[in-house]
């Protein structure tokens, strides 16, 4: 019933389709399935592998454990933030009338029925829940990566072939953890674009396009990408 009340307007359907298509297309492009241009994420995956190889040559690995601790803390922060945001969304459901009163005072806001508003809030909860599970799994994978780093033998303890196998195992786990972290962060970014739907479908499409432009620039044309690629060529 909530979904029926939400998608009666063809413009809402088009805006939601544009949002979902943009999210999926961007995720595929970042993974190199649509565009062959090297992304910031791909470049950083190469740096993760280089990090594991450098780690294997160190006898003292306090630096590496410190980096892993920082990665886990950042992931835990975003996971906690998603939980707080989900709680805020449930608070919105309990204050629907007050929020609708505020939205109705905005000049660009379309009239919105209570069921449509509640359906939109539930959609936002779904996005934030997706992001939370991605961050939670990423945190777990970084934990596994720490264990795999501990399993990498010290220089000279085993053959180069065995060491290489352990290094690649840790590198693949680190890259996978980063992949899920990026997916969760992508969900958080797109949840900001989703907020435009509370104003209207046209604003929803505009905010989605804005988020897409920001993310595409960061992945494909940013100074951070150039710095990482230059580091790879050194």
N, C-alpha and C positions, 0 to 999 in steps of 0.2 A: 504493500500500500504506500509506504514511504517512497519507494522508487517510482511508482506510477505518478505520484504527485510531483516528483522532481523532474521527470523527463517528459512532461506534456508539451513543453515549448521546444520546437525544433532547434532553436538557437542554443538552448541548454545542451541538447544532444550533440550539436556540432562543437560546442566549446569543450565538452567533456571528451569527445573523440579527439580533438586537437591536442588536448592535454595528455591523454594516454599515448597517442601516436608520437608526440614530441618526446615523451619520457623514454619510450621503447627505442625510438630511432637514435636518440642521443646515447643511450646505453650501448647499443650495437656499434655506433660509430666510435665510441671510446675504446671498444675492444677490437677495432680494426676490421669489422665485418662489413662496413659500408664504405669507409674512406681509408685509403692506404697511407695517408699522412700519419707520421709518428705522433702520438699524443703524449701529454705530460705523464699520464699514468703508465703508458708503455715504457717510456724512458726511465721512470722511477723503478719499474720492475727489473730493468737491467741493472740499476744501481743496487737493488736489494740482493741480486745474485752476486755482484761484485763485493758487496759487504760480507756475505757469507764466505766468499773465497779469501778475503782479507782476514776475517776472523779465524779461519782455519790455520793461518800462519802465525797467529799470536799465541804465546804461552799463557799470558795473563789476559783474561777476557772480561775484566770489570767494565770496560768501555761498552762492550756488546750487551752485557746484562743491564747496564744503565739505559742504553737505547731501547731495549725491549721493555723495560719498566716504563719509560716515557710513552711508548706506543700503547701499552695497556692502559695507562692512566688516561690518555686522550680518548681511547675507545670507551672506557668506563664513564667518562664525563658525558659523552654524547648519548650513551645508553640511559644514564640517569636523567638527562635533559628530556629525552623522549618520554620517559615515564611521567615526568612533571607536566609536560605538554598534554599527554593523554588525560591526566587528572584535570587539567584546565578545561579540556574539551567536555568532560563529564559535568564539570561545573557550569559550562555554557548550557548544557541540556536542562539543568535545573533553573536557569535564569533566561529561558527562551523569550518570554514576553518583554523583559527589560532590554535584551539585546536587539530584538526586532524594533523596539521603540527607538533605539539609538540609530539603527540602520535606516529607518524610515526618514530620519532627519537629514540624511545625506542626499544632496541634490542629484547625484548620479545613480542612486540605488533604485532598482526595480522593486515593486511591491512583492513581498515574499510571504507565503503562507507558512504557518507553523510546521506542518509536516515536511515541507520542502527544506526549511531551515534545519530541522532535525536530521533529515537525510544527508544534508551537506556536512553537518558536524560528524555524523557517523562515518562519512567518507574520509574526513580528515583524521579521525581516530584510526581508520584502517591504514592510511598512509604512514602515520606515526608508529603504529604497531609493527608494520613491515620494517621500518627503519630500526626500531628497537631490537627486533629479532636478528637483523643483520649485524648490528653492533654487538649484540650478545654472542653471536657465533664467532664474530671476528675476535672478540676478547678471548674466547676459548682457543681459537686457532693460534693467537699470539702466545698463549700459555703453552700450547703444544710445541710451538716453534722454540720457545725457551728450553724445553726439554731436549729437543733435537739438537740445539746448539751445544748443550751439555754433553750430548752423545758424540760429538765430533772429536775424534782423537787428537791429541797434541802432536805437533810436528815431529816426525821421526818415529812415532809409535807404531804405525802400520804402513802398508804400502800406499802408494799414490792412488791406486785404483780404489781401494777401500775408502780412503779419505775423500776422494772425489764423490763417491756414492753418498757418503754422509753429508757432505756439503750441499749437494744437489737436493737431497731430501729436506734439509733445513730451508734451503732457498725456495723450493716449491711451496712449502708450508707458509713461509713468510709472504710470498706473493699471493697465495690464496687468502691469507688473512687480510692483506691489503685490499684485495678485490672485494671482499664482503664489507670491509670498512667503507670503501668508496661507494658501494651500493647503498649502504645506510645513509651516508652523507648526501647522496643524490636524492634519496627520499626526503630528507630534511629540506633541501633546497627547493624541491618541487612542491613541498607542502606550503612553502611561502607563496609560490605562484597560485596554488589552490585557493588561498585566501581571497583572491580576486573574485571568486564565484559568489561570495557572500554579498558582493556589491551588484554583480550582474554578469551575464554570459560574455558580453563584449569586453568588460574589464578583466574577466577570467582569461580570455584569449590573449589580452594585452600583457597581463602579468606573466602568463606562461611563456609568451614570446620573449619577454624581458629576461626571465630566468634562463631560457635557452641561449640567448645571445651572450649572457654573462658566462655561462658554463662553457659554451663553445670557444669563446675567446680564451678562457683560462687553459683549456685543454690543447688548443691548436695554435694559438697565436700569442701566448703570454710571454713575459720576460722570464718567468720561472721555467717554462719549457725550453727556451733558448739557452738558459744557464745550464740546465740538465744535459741538453744535447752537446753543448760545448765541453762539459765535463767528461762526457763519454768519448769525445774525440782526443782528449789529452793522452 
